Amino acid sequence: MNSFYFVSNIGELYVPTEYRDVVFARGRVKLFAHQELDHLNRIFTHIRHGGVAVMEGEWEHITTVMDYIQRHKRDLVQQSPRRTKSKSRDRGASRGNSVGSALKEALSRLACWADADGVLQVEPAPVLPDLLALAGEPMGANQGKPFLLPLTKIQRIQEALAETYPIRALDASLVASENVLAPRSQETIECFQEALQHVRSSNGSTVADIGCGSGCLTLLARQELGEQTEVYASDLLPEAVATTKLNIQRLLPDSDGITVMPAGDLFDPFASHQFDVIIFNAPWVVARVRSRAELAIHDEKQETVRRFFAQVSDFLKPDGTVLLGYADASGPKAIANLETIIAEAGFTVDTVFKRRVATHRSKRKWEQIRVSVLSRS
């Protein structure tokens, strides 16, 4: 499927992957700019007939369009002939579901556009650096051209970034964009802090934070190992890479010595690097991944951990150390499997830093978080 769409008065626009079915299936994409945003019924009719509305102008007017569609959501569903009372009662719930589905589908066809630098063409323009990456697209995917984003996606990114997470170990607060694991677990962070202090040396070292997420452990490594330390961060999700960059910019205006790599799976962003310390806060729930947000948590059959240990030796210096975060949320069998994976990869556990924390699950009220310091056998 094509990834660019031509819109009159704008030109060729990059269309994010998850939005292409909406855009290309309809073939009716129209720009509504500035004063045209006041014609609410005209935009509603365009949406109701299956079109995509690209909006430009005052943000307040753009959100008014969304509010208008929500108020008229029942008009999105074709009215059926009058039924008997019994049939109406039977179909009441399904009609409610139909209205909800129609509204969701209609709202997905409201979009804004950003220029090649990622600046949204709305007034006032929100400060959202690396906007396309925050939306889950690889760096450079737009090939230097403007791009489309659904209004609902923009709002979800804004809502996620509006919340901050205080980190005791850093004496600072971080943000986490949509789909990025928020740094809520103070216990996990403090276990990593103790592990970093355990491996700290007076000499500068090179560190990799694999699966950097919000960048919490990247910043923690820089804090605990000193300014002479070179820290590299990577993550599978572009939105995590963008979030790490954002938190570094917020906390460390002078971020020399920290390199955030392009998004990629495990060690794919690295060519021939070797590190003194490799940090990996592994997904600890043995379950199928059902969404992007679960990639940092769920690891079906522990395949991600297996792949990590199949590759890590190629990127670790001979006397290097792995700091592995894990939890026993999936029970003793998962921990036993993990220990076997570690041993078969040629590593031994030097020491473990752990915390016992309460859970919100009825069948398991406590779980243990651990950070293991691993070295080659």
Residue, then its C-alpha position, 0 to 999 in steps of 0.5 A: m500500500n502507498s504511504f503518501y497521499f496528495v491533498s489539495n492546497i497542501g501537497e503530498l503527505y505521509v500517512p502513518t501505517e495504522y492510518r492508511d486503511v482509513v485514508f486510502a480506503r475512502g479516497r476522499v480526503k479534504l482540507f478544512a482550514h481556518q474559517e472553514l472550520d466554522h462550517l460544522n455541518r459541512i464537515f460532519t456531512h463529509i465525515r458521515h459520507g466516509g470522507v477524511a477531514v484534514m483540519e488546519g487552524e485554531w486548536e479550539h475550533i478543531t476540537t469543537v468539530m470533534d465535540y459536534i460529531q460526538r453530540h450528533k453521533r446518533d446521526l452517524v447510524q442509519q435510522s431503521p424502520r419503526r419496530t415493535k416494542s419487544k424487538s426494540r428492547d431486544r435490539g437496544a443494546s446492539r444499537g448502542n454498540s452500533v452508535g459507539s462503533a460509528l462514532k469511533e470510526a467517524l472520529s478516526r477520520l478527523a486529522c491534522w497535518a504537520d510540516a516536515d519538521g513535525v510542527l502541527q499546523v494548528e494555533p497555538a502549535p503544541v510543543l511535541p518534539d519528534l511527533l512522528a516518532l511519538a506516534g509510533e513511526p520510524m525515524g525518517a519514515n516521512q522522507g522529509k515531507p509533511f505528514l497526517l495524524p488522527l486528531t484522536k492520536i494527537q490527543r492521546i499523546q498530549e494526555a500521556l505527556a501531561e502526566t508526570y512520574p516522580i522518581r525518588a532515585l533521580d529526584a526528578s519527574l519523567v513523562a511517558s508517551e502513549n504505549v511507553l511503560a511509565p516508570r511507576s515502580q520506585e522499587t524496580i528503579e531503586c534495585f537498579q540504582e543499587a546494582l549500578q552502585h555495585v558495579r561503579s568504578s572510578n574509570g569511565s565505562t560504556v553502558a547500553d540500556i536495552g529497551c530504554g522506555s521512558g529513559c529512566l534507567t539511561l538517566l540513572a546510569r549516567q547519574e550513578l556511573g558518572e559523567q565520564t560514562e558513555v550511555y547508549a539507549s535503544d528501544l523497539l518502539p519509536e515512541a519510547v526512543a522519542t520519550t527517552k530523548l524528551n526526558i533527557q532534554r528536560l533533565l539534562p540540557d547538556s546531554d553529552g555522553i548519552t546517545v539515543m539510537p534509532a528504534g530497533d529490536l534488542f541489539d539491532p541498532f548497534a553494529s559493532h559496539q561492545f559495552d562494559v555494562i548492559i542494562f535490560n529490564a526484561p518483560w516479566v509476564v509470560a503471556r501473549v502480547r496483545s498491543r504495543a503497550e504490552l511489549a515492555i511487559h509481556d513475553e510469550k514463552q519468554e522468547t524475548v529473554r531467550r533472544f537477548f541472551a542469545q545475542v548479548s555476549d557479542f556486545l559485552k566486553p570480556d569482563g563486562t556485566v549484565l544488569l537484568g531486571y525481572a519479577d516473579a509475577s508469572g510464578p516459580k516455573a518462569i523463574a526456573n526457566l530464566e535461570t536455565i536461560i542464563a546458565e545456558a548462555g554462559f552467565t552466573v549470578d554475582t549478586v541480586f538486589k530485590r524488593r517484595v511489593a504488593t500487587h493488585r491481583s486477587k490470587r497473588k498479593w505479593e511479588q518479588i522484583r529483582v535485579s541480578v548482576l550477571s557476569r560470564s562464567 
